Amino acid sequence: MKNENIGNSDLEKVLKDKMNELSDSVDCFDKISARAFPEKDPNFYESGFTVSDLENVTGRRDHGRLLRIAALAAAVVLCIVFIPKTGIVQRVLSNLGRPVTKNYQQIVTEINEETELHNYQQLDVPLDYYLKNDVLVTPLFSCPFEDCGKDDAMVRVYIREIGAGQFTNFDTAQVYAVEYIGEYSEENIVAAAKSVYSFSDDDLSEVKHGGSNINTDLINAAVTLNFAPDTDNVLLHDKDGDAVSIANQNYGCYIRYDGETVYALTSVLYGHKGTGFSEDCFYDIVTTFDGKFIELPDRTAMWEESLYYDGSSAFPQDTDSNFTRAELFAHGNYAYEAINNFGCVGNFSEFSVDMDMLRKCSEIKLSSSYTNSTVSTIAAPADPDLLYGLSIYYAFEQSSDGAEFDEHGSAPEYFITVYCDEMMLTSLPLNQFAYNRAKSNEQAEMERAALAELAADKDKAALEELLTEYEVKNADLTDKLHSDLNGWEKQNISDDIEFNNSMIKDIKRCIADLDSNN
């Protein structure tokens, strides 16, 4: 079964058969020449002639050497002409380029042991999808397997996690993957891969936290520096003047950096030209720790090794990804000024939308009642955890034209409707989210500054009082979620709960730091 699954091409099979035939022929030539043209005269007779007599009849010497050279030359020509057209050379070169430190069975055994001992999230995606949409599956990692040419080839990704719950469960960069054919079973696995990261329990008990909040100014600067609403504030455009669909996904991940285990924050800004669905995408990724940019290995170098069951390399030779890296984030000094003509839908949660529907969603579409048209369509992340930190951007009219007011002086209210694979997910006022987000960002900065002041004063009692205050706030907000509210109101409350949870985590970290220093 596995020989079928790994699948040499028909040409490779024919070539192998021909090479075996050629090998047999060379052996045959060797035997004939050894008997007909020995290097030394034998002491026996055959058919009435000695070997010397035979040489005198032919009048030639060294035919055995000529036959050997001819056979070898034929083999060389066959290799030069046919082998490069197969996957053999590529696999050999791939193996030469990456030193193999663990064989296939060791990786599979390690996966089995790790998943027994620790908590791992499992994602199953088609191999073809993973190759083309790797940014949506594992943003820090490329797909570790080459295209095997089978429609039913699948990949199971294992991501080690620590903690529990929506807001307290975090990914690590310790990742494994297996390629299998058809239904998942160990017998159907044909290749396995492991990341360069591995964490002991001690590593994860000594984590350094640089804060649990994504730098929203950094993200907004990337959006506003590279994209802008058109003159009618209907669509977002890039610098070429083309309409675009853009989104950003945020998440935290434990990595090894500068010899320490740190909780780093990653943002991926991605999208494409046009407002409909497209497979030709751009993206940029940035990772920060403690407010500073950190450089991680290239996405292809995040895998330590990827092996077929026979020990040959399973790494792809070329990328088949639909996502092309672009320079969108400012890695140096940047200036961001709040503007009010773009907003975003996102930070989805069970409190505001049907997350079961969203998790099965392949594309998310925004439709505006102001234009009665689609204003953005983006591919949904394959990892459900990334949906909680997903934001989809759109342009909106900040204030209505006076001519649009009715006889009562009321302005019309427009809505953004979010569709999940053509099924309506939620609807909210066109500028409501942007207004609330700007307001909450200002409030959030004030609250973070107050926390930083208490931490600097090493006032443990005040920190504990602040911790209780946030815990009470969240209890009240959670009660409100069960009341009769519309979707966008629940979304706003959900956002507040998420922010409060991040503050609770930071306060606990400050208290722990004070205790460890005493």
Protein Blocks (a to p, Z undefined) as FASTA:
>chain_A
ZZmmnopafklmmmmmmmmmmmmmmmmmmmmmmmmmcfbdcfbdeehiafklmmmmnopg
hklmmmmmmmmmmmmmmmmmmmmmmmklmmmmmmmmpccfbdfklmmmmmmmmmmmmccd
dddddfklmmmmmmmmmmmbccfbdcehiakbccddddddededjklcccdfbdcdddde
hjadfklpcbdcddfbdcdfklmmmcccebjadcfklmmmmmmmmgccdfkomaccdfko
pacddddddddddddeehiacddddddddddedjbdcfbdcddddddeehiacddddfkl
mpfbdcdfkopafbdfbdcbfbdcddfbccbdcdddddfkbccdehiafklmcfklmmmp
cbdcdddfklopafbdcdddfblklmmmgccdddddfbacfklpcfkopacdddddddee
hiafbdcdfklmmmmmmmmmmmmmmmmmmmmmmmmnopaklmmmmmmmmmmmmmmmmmmm
mmccdfklmmmmmmmmmmmmmmmmmmmmmmmmmmmmZZ
